[in-house]
Amino acid sequence: MSDEPRFAKGDLNGVMAAYPHVADWVRDFEQRYGSRPIYYGPLDRGAMKTRPLNLIYVTREPIFVHIYEPPADDDGGGTILWFGLEPQLTEEEENIRR
């Protein structure tokens, strides 16, 4: 197995095409907040220096995390929000899991 990331840094469209749950999240987020996150790739120390802080990183596919810091003049400004992005199991998959 390769250690090379599947998606290049900045390739949010590629991530969204491969993972509908990420695409749904980004569309909803854009509609609500008026901004589009960037795809950061695997998390490293430089991520927290990214400004504005609005990025998605991969933990282990298909699970991603969105980090967002609202602007200071918005509700929640100055607070860093973390959202887990994971696919939802279908009813059939849920029954198998049980």
PEBELSUL-V17819 format. One line per field, one symbol per residue. ss: DSSP state (@ for helix, = for strand, . for the rest). psi: psi as a letter, one per 40 degrees, with the letter a starting at -180 (. if undefined). A space follows every 50 residues. Layout:
ss->???
psi->???
This chain:
ss->...........@@@@@@@.@@@@@@@@@@@@@@....=====..@@@@@. ...=======..=======..........======.....@@@@@@@.
psi->hiehidhihefdddddddgdddddddddddddeeihiihdahhadedeeh higgihihchhfhihhhhhiideihehehhhhhhhiihiiddddddd.
